[in-house]
Amino acid sequence: MTPGPSTTTEASCVLDVRGAALDLTRHVAVMAIVNRTPDSFYDRGATFALDAAIAAGLAAAEEGAELVDVGGVKFAPGPPLPVEVEKDRILPVVRALAPVVAVSVDTFHPEVARAAIDAGASIINDTTGLRDPAMAAVVSEGGAGVVIAHSLAAPRMPHPNPHYDDVVADVAAFLAQRRDLALSRGIRPERIILDPGHDLNKNTLHSLELTRRLGELAELGSPLLVALSNKDFVGETLGRDRHDRVAGSLAAAVCCVLHGARVVRTHNVRETIDAVRMVEAIAGWREPAFLRHNMPAEAVA
């Protein structure tokens, strides 16, 4: 068995979020999930109502999330949603949250991305990995960042029994190629984030392999985002139902941070904040919130 890393991976990494520098060299950013969908796999529509979506985004920012990812269409296979309906779902949330926190928008439609950037979105999260090359031009022209995620299928289409010769090598090649596309369309390197796409057209063994060997993807040099919150690979590994996967998700997130991930996308913000801040402190990247236990009296006065 190959031993794991002895220390947390550290590499110079500054992400440009529409003019604001987010230094991820010794810091892990938490991205909160807000779904304006009636059928999202985890919350089953809990933030579908506009007021609930805005409140969830504000609460996430208050808890410490530095990014909030707003989506109007889930990834899973299903009928297409008209672009105008997707805009109606996400744009009011973007406008409400953008003055408070950096907003990412989960979409694969360039038209939606353009409207979201105009409304104040800082990042476009494309789970199809720039399948539509027009998306790269929209992001570049808008001065936004982009999350390039790995997936195989056309948007919202099934891909049964996915096969990889070597899932990590295949994902790395895909992400490098799509990053080259983004760069060729004028997206600056400090605005590109890569996501290996846990569970996206992958089975549980694939997602575990990606987690175990994530350091190989960190070597690509761009900030890595992991989106593994409450996913099926966690549930299948532990034999846990959808609402009983938080502990497994946190363990996977910590493992990914140790192997180089610098953005963690999550439904459970407070718990994830605590997990990644603890990793940062253990790595020597941050000081404890306070010191009292077995400290000299003058040090805690």
Secondary structure per residue as TSV (DSSP state, phi and psi in degrees):
chain	resnum	aa	ss	phi	psi
A	1	M	-	360.0	135.5
A	2	T	-	-75.1	126.5
A	3	P	-	-67.4	151.6
A	4	G	-	-78.3	175.1
A	5	P	-	-69.2	144.7
A	6	S	S	-85.2	-21.5
A	7	T	S	-137.8	161.2
A	8	T	-	-68.6	133.7
A	9	T	-	-60.7	131.3
A	10	E	-	-131.6	124.5
A	11	A	-	-146.4	146.9
A	12	S	-	-60.3	128.0
A	13	C	-	-158.7	111.6
A	14	V	E	-122.4	124.4
A	15	L	E	-99.8	130.0
A	16	D	E	-92.4	111.6
A	17	V	E	-107.3	84.3
A	18	R	T	49.8	52.0
A	19	G	T	94.9	-13.3
A	20	A	E	-101.5	125.4
A	21	A	E	-83.4	125.0
A	22	L	E	-112.0	104.8
A	23	D	E	-82.1	113.1
A	24	L	-	-105.1	14.0
A	25	T	T	-62.5	-46.2
A	26	R	T	-129.0	40.5
A	27	H	-	-155.2	143.2
A	28	V	-	-114.4	123.7
A	29	A	E	-90.2	138.7
A	30	V	E	-102.1	128.7
A	31	M	E	-107.7	117.1
A	32	A	E	-82.3	150.3
A	33	I	E	-104.0	127.5
A	34	V	E	-127.7	111.1
A	35	N	E	-101.5	118.6
A	36	R	-	-96.6	59.3
A	37	T	-	-131.3	146.6
A	38	P	T	-81.6	-6.0
A	39	D	T	-137.0	29.9
A	40	S	-	-63.0	146.1
A	41	F	T	-64.9	-30.6
A	42	Y	T	-96.3	-53.8
A	43	D	T	-94.8	-5.3
A	44	R	T	51.7	41.5
A	45	G	T	90.6	12.9
A	46	A	T	-62.6	-27.7
A	47	T	T	-115.9	27.5
A	48	F	-	-70.3	-40.1
A	49	A	S	-64.4	141.8
A	50	L	H	-57.6	-48.5
A	51	D	H	-60.5	-39.7
A	52	A	H	-67.1	-38.7
A	53	A	H	-65.5	-45.4
A	54	I	H	-64.7	-44.0
A	55	A	H	-61.6	-39.8
A	56	A	H	-65.4	-40.7
A	57	G	H	-65.2	-42.4
A	58	L	H	-66.2	-40.1
A	59	A	H	-64.4	-39.3
A	60	A	H	-63.2	-42.2
A	61	A	H	-63.6	-39.7
A	62	E	H	-63.7	-34.8
A	63	E	H	-77.2	-12.4
A	64	G	T	121.3	0.5
A	65	A	-	-64.7	131.7
A	66	E	S	-94.1	-13.3
A	67	L	E	-137.4	142.8
A	68	V	E	-125.3	122.9
A	69	D	E	-99.0	117.4
A	70	V	E	-107.6	127.4
A	71	G	E	-128.6	145.5
A	72	G	S	-114.9	-5.7
A	73	V	S	-141.0	130.7
A	74	K	-	-78.3	161.9
A	75	F	S	-73.3	-33.9
A	76	A	S	-56.7	152.8
A	77	P	S	-56.2	145.5
A	78	G	-	171.6	175.9
A	79	P	-	-66.5	151.2
A	80	P	-	-65.7	147.2
A	81	L	-	-103.0	129.1
A	82	P	-	-55.0	140.5
A	83	V	H	-55.6	-40.3
A	84	E	H	-65.7	-34.3
A	85	V	H	-68.3	-41.7
A	86	E	H	-61.3	-42.7
A	87	K	H	-60.5	-44.4
A	88	D	H	-60.6	-31.4
A	89	R	H	-74.4	-42.2
A	90	I	H	-97.3	-33.1
A	91	L	H	-61.9	-41.9
A	92	P	H	-61.6	-33.3
A	93	V	H	-69.7	-43.3
A	94	V	H	-58.7	-47.4
A	95	R	H	-61.8	-36.3
A	96	A	H	-74.3	-35.2
A	97	L	H	-91.9	-29.6
A	98	A	T	-55.8	-34.5
A	99	P	T	-70.5	-12.5
A	100	V	T	-107.5	-38.4
A	101	V	S	-149.8	153.2
A	102	A	E	-66.5	128.4
A	103	V	E	-109.0	132.0
A	104	S	E	-106.3	145.7
A	105	V	E	-120.7	125.2
A	106	D	E	-88.1	100.9
A	107	T	-	-154.8	153.5
A	108	F	S	-115.3	7.1
A	109	H	-	-98.3	119.8
A	110	P	H	-57.4	-35.4
A	111	E	H	-64.7	-39.1
A	112	V	H	-69.1	-41.5
A	113	A	H	-60.4	-43.2
A	114	R	H	-61.8	-44.8
A	115	A	H	-65.9	-37.8
A	116	A	H	-66.7	-41.2
A	117	I	H	-63.9	-42.2
A	118	D	H	-61.5	-31.1
A	119	A	H	-81.9	-8.4
A	120	G	T	121.5	2.5
A	121	A	-	-65.2	140.4
A	122	S	-	-95.4	-26.4
A	123	I	E	-139.6	143.0
A	124	I	E	-108.8	125.1
A	125	N	E	-103.0	101.1
A	126	D	E	-103.1	101.9
A	127	T	T	-71.6	-6.3
A	128	T	T	-95.6	1.9
A	129	G	S	63.9	45.3
A	130	L	S	61.0	39.5
A	131	R	S	-57.3	-38.2
A	132	D	S	-93.5	108.5
A	133	P	T	-58.8	-21.3
A	134	A	H	-62.3	-24.9
A	135	M	H	-61.3	-40.3
A	136	A	H	-62.1	-39.6
A	137	A	H	-66.0	-40.6
A	138	V	H	-62.6	-45.3
A	139	V	H	-64.1	-44.6
A	140	S	H	-61.1	-49.0
A	141	E	H	-63.5	-31.1
A	142	G	H	-85.7	-7.1
A	143	G	T	71.2	23.3
A	144	A	-	-95.9	173.7
A	145	G	E	-95.8	172.4
A	146	V	E	-143.2	137.9
A	147	V	E	-97.7	118.4
A	148	I	E	-99.6	108.8
A	149	A	E	-101.2	149.0
A	150	H	-	-87.1	128.9
A	151	S	-	-155.1	163.4
A	152	L	-	-106.3	-38.5
A	153	A	S	-80.9	160.3
A	154	A	S	-63.5	155.4
A	155	P	T	-50.7	128.3
A	156	R	T	63.1	22.2
A	157	M	-	-109.2	146.1
A	158	P	-	-71.8	156.1
A	159	H	-	-143.2	77.3
A	160	P	-	-68.7	147.6
A	161	N	S	51.9	55.8
A	162	P	-	-62.2	142.0
A	163	H	-	-124.0	138.8
A	164	Y	-	-133.2	139.1
A	165	D	S	-66.6	-42.5
A	166	D	S	-151.0	105.7
A	167	V	H	-59.0	-38.0
A	168	V	H	-70.6	-44.2
A	169	A	H	-64.5	-41.2
A	170	D	H	-65.7	-42.8
A	171	V	H	-65.8	-42.1
A	172	A	H	-60.7	-43.4
A	173	A	H	-64.2	-41.6
A	174	F	H	-62.1	-49.0
A	175	L	H	-65.2	-38.5
A	176	A	H	-65.1	-40.9
A	177	Q	H	-66.8	-42.9
A	178	R	H	-71.7	-31.4
A	179	R	H	-65.2	-40.4
A	180	D	H	-59.4	-39.7
A	181	L	H	-61.0	-46.5
A	182	A	H	-59.8	-44.8
A	183	L	H	-63.1	-38.4
A	184	S	H	-67.1	-23.2
A	185	R	T	-93.8	5.5
A	186	G	T	98.3	6.8
A	187	I	-	-77.0	126.7
A	188	R	-	-70.2	145.7
A	189	P	G	-58.6	-32.0
A	190	E	G	-77.1	2.5
A	191	R	G	-112.7	14.1
A	192	I	E	-112.5	128.7
A	193	I	E	-120.8	140.3
A	194	L	E	-111.4	140.3
A	195	D	E	-129.9	118.7
A	196	P	-	-67.9	-13.1
A	197	G	-	74.1	54.2
A	198	H	T	-50.5	130.5
A	199	D	T	72.1	-9.5
A	200	L	T	-79.4	102.8
A	201	N	T	56.4	40.1
A	202	K	-	-141.2	149.1
A	203	N	-	-91.9	179.0
A	204	T	H	-61.6	-39.3
A	205	L	H	-64.1	-37.1
A	206	H	H	-62.7	-46.1
A	207	S	H	-67.0	-37.0
A	208	L	H	-65.0	-40.3
A	209	E	H	-64.4	-41.5
A	210	L	H	-60.7	-41.0
A	211	T	H	-66.1	-44.6
A	212	R	H	-65.1	-34.6
A	213	R	T	-113.6	27.5
A	214	L	H	-60.7	-28.7
A	215	G	H	-56.2	-29.8
A	216	E	H	-66.9	-31.8
A	217	L	H	-79.0	-31.9
A	218	A	H	-61.2	-27.7
A	219	E	T	-67.2	-12.0
A	220	L	T	-65.3	-23.8
A	221	G	-	99.8	-12.5
A	222	S	S	-95.3	154.9
A	223	P	-	-57.1	137.6
A	224	L	E	-101.4	131.5
A	225	L	E	-105.9	138.5
A	226	V	E	-119.8	131.9
A	227	A	E	-120.4	87.6
A	228	L	-	-126.9	10.2
A	229	S	T	-62.1	115.1
A	230	N	T	60.5	23.6
A	231	K	-	-77.6	169.4
A	232	D	H	-63.3	-32.9
A	233	F	H	-64.7	-30.9
A	234	V	H	-69.7	-46.9
A	235	G	H	-62.6	-42.9
A	236	E	H	-69.7	-36.1
A	237	T	H	-64.8	-40.1
A	238	L	H	-100.8	-10.5
A	239	G	T	70.9	39.7
A	240	R	-	-116.0	143.8
A	241	D	-	-74.3	170.5
A	242	R	G	-51.4	-41.7
A	243	H	G	-93.0	14.4
A	244	D	G	-129.2	37.2
A	245	R	-	-118.5	10.1
A	246	V	H	-64.8	-46.7
A	247	A	H	-60.8	-44.0
A	248	G	H	-63.7	-38.6
A	249	S	H	-63.8	-40.9
A	250	L	H	-66.5	-39.9
A	251	A	H	-61.7	-43.3
A	252	A	H	-64.9	-39.4
A	253	A	H	-64.0	-44.5
A	254	V	H	-60.5	-44.2
A	255	C	H	-58.8	-42.6
A	256	C	H	-65.9	-40.0
A	257	V	H	-62.9	-41.2
A	258	L	H	-62.3	-24.4
A	259	H	T	-101.6	9.1
A	260	G	T	118.7	-6.0
A	261	A	E	-64.0	142.8
A	262	R	E	-126.1	-4.8
A	263	V	E	-134.1	129.8
A	264	V	E	-118.9	118.3
A	265	R	E	-91.6	128.8
A	266	T	E	-149.9	151.4
A	267	H	S	-83.0	-29.8
A	268	N	-	-106.1	85.5
A	269	V	H	-68.1	-52.3
A	270	R	H	-59.0	-45.8
A	271	E	H	-64.4	-39.4
A	272	T	H	-70.8	-38.9
A	273	I	H	-55.8	-48.8
A	274	D	H	-61.4	-41.8
A	275	A	H	-63.4	-48.0
A	276	V	H	-74.5	-31.7
A	277	R	H	-67.5	-34.2
A	278	M	H	-65.5	-42.1
A	279	V	H	-60.5	-43.5
A	280	E	H	-59.6	-41.9
A	281	A	H	-67.9	-42.4
A	282	I	H	-61.8	-37.7
A	283	A	T	-74.5	-9.4
A	284	G	T	82.8	18.7
A	285	W	S	-88.2	-18.9
A	286	R	S	-146.1	156.8
A	287	E	-	-86.4	153.0
A	288	P	-	-59.0	156.1
A	289	A	S	-61.0	-35.9
A	290	F	-	-158.6	163.2
A	291	L	-	-125.0	124.0
A	292	R	-	-142.5	-42.2
A	293	H	T	-63.7	119.8
A	294	N	T	56.8	29.5
A	295	M	-	-97.3	152.8
A	296	P	-	-57.9	148.0
A	297	A	H	-58.1	-38.3
A	298	E	H	-68.3	-22.7
A	299	A	H	-77.6	-21.2
A	300	V	H	-112.5	6.5
A	301	A	-	-68.2	360.0
